[in-house]
Amino acid sequence: MVMVKEKVAHPQEAHRPPEKLAIQCFKCGEPCKGEVLRVQSKHFHIKCFTCKVCGCDLAQGGFFMKNGEYLCTLDYQRLHGTRCHGCGNFVEGEVVTALGKTYHPTCFVCTICKRPFPAGDRVTFNGKDCLCQRCIQPMSPPPKAISASSNCAGCGRDIKNGQALLALDRQWHLGCFKCKACGKVLSGEYISKDSAPYCERDYQIHFGVQCEACHQYITGRVLEAGDKHYHPSCARCSRCNQMFTEGEEMYLQGSTVWHPDCKSNIKVEEKYRAKVDNEIIDYKDLAAIPRVKAIYDIERPDMISYESLQSTSSTLERQGRHSPGESPRTLSPTPSAE
């Protein structure tokens, strides 16, 4: 915020009638004389420009304006600030929001090399860690040639003459390549997680992100509010049925969300009560979700096809070997202004 000190002419120094030069203090309403603080289009006595919460002098330091009130930095951060998930300090200026967490740009770093991600660079999330493109490159040695007789990754027995599958850097009997969760034999496509194959249904059940409103699994953009997730088109005010915009405040009770200033709520606001753990809580006492929420992308996991190998009495020849590895999700850190 820009704050300017100005000199106000005394009536005897003016060339025009005094009443036209009178400047009133925005806080106390009294005429200003001598040094005056100008904040945007408002004027204050120096002693009147104070923090709404603690009353400290704001003339010499920085300040924030919230809902028309002026606050010192400490009180603004305590009441409305967002902490960096990396260092725990409050964030100001540019921030990075990823996977529902907020960081200083210098604190959003690769889990392995600890280097900050360049703005706009792709970040790979493998279900646990955020990795840069340098660290996500395969670091394992090239796979060894497939021998004529090797063990099945499913049952542990030898794969002899007959068909074998090559997937997840291992060989399998046709009937042994199964979904880890339901045991269904996978015939052509699978999704990998922690080096284990899953059918699409079980992958979504165990690892998918489900919309709180429609209960469908989310692919693409997701809105995170507290510990709940929504399709952006599903997160609607339960009272006016309008969508929420990114970063907009919302109130949450159970799976119901609404705008704090929803016009349709004004008439019933004082009568509304919520019963939580046998305690009656006024509507005004319901906690608001922090105003900084994340809308980020959840990409659909890749459905991966594997190669079917025909063995001979000598060797299994690999043809167009597909090495899927894990199926990470990717997202782009989006610097935004707090």
Secondary structure, 3 states (H helix, E strand, C coil): CCEEEEEECCHHHCCCCHHHHCCECCCCCCECCEEEEEECCEEEEHHHCECCCCCCECCCCCEEEECCEEEEHHHHHHHHCCECCCCCCECCCEEEEECCEEECCCCCECCCCCCECCCCCCEEECCCCEECHHHHCCCCCCCCCCCCCEECCCCCCEECCCEEEEECCEEECHHHCECCCCCCECCCEEEEECCEEECHHHHHHHHCCECCCCCCECCEEEEEECCEEECCCCCECCCCCCECCCCCCCEEECCEEECCCCHHHCCCCCCCEEEECCEEEEHHHCCECCCCCEEEEECCCCCEECEEEEECCCCECCCCCCCCCCCCEEECCEEEEC
